[in-house]
Amino acid sequence: MVGNKQPTETDWQILHRGMATRNFKQIFRLADYVKVANATLENGLLAVDLVRDIPEELKPRRIGIGTSAEKQTSPTKRISQDTDRKLKVA
């Protein structure tokens, strides 16, 4: 945002000026994934509407953690390591 004071020539002398009337420049640095949705200037007040737009890949995910009791109730096949070996009886 940049504000420039237009030079004015008057015949009268000002004893006190309450607000500074010099030129100015204001820079706003926004965080990652923040976008400006709308900006308005009314009565010298700047209003900026910001929106945080985080991609789905970067949003936190919820991962469920099961217990051993849940494993016993679910039908799963167990693979034995001795499936190919045959016991020899003497």
Secondary structure, 3 states (H helix, E strand, C coil): CEECCCCCCCCCCCCCCCCCCCCEECCCCCCCCEEEEEEEEECCEEEEEEEECCCHHHCCCCCCCCCHHHHHHCCCCCCCCCCCCCCCCC
